[in-house]
Amino acid sequence: MMYLSRGIPTPPHGDGVYRVSHCGRIYALGPESAALWQSGQFAPRPVLPGKDRMIARMEESGLVVTTEESGPLGAYRLLAAFYARTIKGRRIGS
């Protein structure tokens, strides 16, 4: 299983909480969730053993996309899903 993070980190507020903006909402992440999100921010990553439930919660919020595949096929599926969700409802080339 692999995942890729979605959203944009917000500027720090000085309270030690990591925040991510996605689709007009801001999500506060705990230290462990923040580390997972940051790990998948720029490239697809494998879901580490025992972290699947945390990744599933972030997927429900739209902060990550996942696939059951791994390796190059998993990376391709994640990138395809990421861009398909990013452009959904938008007209391309206009």
C-alpha positions as CSV (number, residue, x, y, z in Angstrom):
1,M,0.0,0.0,0.0
2,M,1.2,3.5,-0.9
3,Y,0.1,7.1,-0.3
4,L,0.7,10.6,-1.6
5,S,-0.2,13.7,0.5
6,R,-2.5,16.5,-0.7
7,G,-2.8,20.0,0.5
8,I,-0.4,22.9,1.4
9,P,1.2,23.4,4.8
10,T,0.2,26.7,6.5
11,P,2.6,29.0,8.2
12,P,3.5,28.0,11.8
13,H,1.4,29.7,14.5
14,G,4.0,29.1,17.2
15,D,1.8,26.6,19.1
16,G,3.6,23.5,17.8
17,V,0.6,22.3,15.8
18,Y,1.2,21.4,12.2
19,R,-1.6,22.6,9.9
20,V,-2.4,21.7,6.3
21,S,-4.8,23.6,4.1
22,H,-6.9,21.6,1.6
23,C,-10.0,22.6,-0.4
24,G,-10.6,25.7,1.7
25,R,-10.3,23.9,5.1
26,I,-7.4,23.9,7.5
27,Y,-6.6,20.6,9.3
28,A,-4.5,20.4,12.5
29,L,-2.3,17.3,12.6
30,G,-0.6,15.7,15.6
31,P,3.1,15.0,15.5
32,E,2.8,11.5,14.1
33,S,0.2,12.4,11.5
34,A,2.3,15.5,10.5
35,A,5.4,13.4,10.0
36,L,3.5,10.9,7.8
37,W,1.9,13.8,5.8
38,Q,5.3,15.5,5.3
39,S,6.9,12.2,4.2
40,G,4.4,11.9,1.3
41,Q,4.3,15.5,0.4
42,F,6.6,15.4,-2.6
43,A,6.7,11.7,-3.6
44,P,4.6,8.6,-3.2
45,R,5.5,6.6,0.0
46,P,4.8,3.1,1.3
47,V,2.4,2.9,4.2
48,L,4.5,1.7,7.1
49,P,3.3,-1.2,9.2
50,G,0.8,-0.1,11.8
51,K,0.2,3.3,10.2
52,D,-2.7,2.2,7.9
53,R,-5.4,3.4,10.2
54,M,-3.8,6.9,10.5
55,I,-3.4,7.0,6.7
56,A,-7.1,5.9,6.3
57,R,-8.2,8.8,8.5
58,M,-6.2,11.3,6.5
59,E,-7.7,9.8,3.3
60,E,-11.2,10.4,4.6
61,S,-10.3,14.1,5.1
62,G,-8.8,14.3,1.6
63,L,-5.3,14.9,2.9
64,V,-3.9,11.8,1.1
65,V,-4.7,9.5,-1.8
66,T,-3.9,5.8,-1.5
67,T,-3.5,2.7,-3.5
68,E,-3.1,-1.0,-2.7
69,E,-0.4,-1.3,-5.3
70,S,3.3,-0.8,-4.7
71,G,6.4,0.1,-6.6
72,P,6.2,1.9,-10.0
73,L,2.7,0.8,-10.6
74,G,1.6,2.2,-7.2
75,A,3.4,5.5,-7.9
76,Y,1.6,5.7,-11.3
77,R,-1.8,5.0,-9.8
78,L,-1.3,7.6,-7.0
79,L,-0.2,10.3,-9.5
80,A,-3.1,9.5,-11.8
81,A,-5.6,9.6,-8.8
82,F,-4.0,12.8,-7.5
83,Y,-4.4,14.7,-10.8
84,A,-7.8,13.3,-11.5
85,R,-9.1,14.6,-8.2
86,T,-7.2,17.9,-8.6
87,I,-8.8,18.7,-12.0
88,K,-12.2,17.2,-11.4
89,G,-14.9,19.7,-12.3
90,R,-12.4,22.1,-13.9
91,R,-12.1,22.7,-17.6
92,I,-8.7,22.1,-19.0
93,G,-7.2,24.5,-21.5
94,S,-9.7,27.3,-21.0
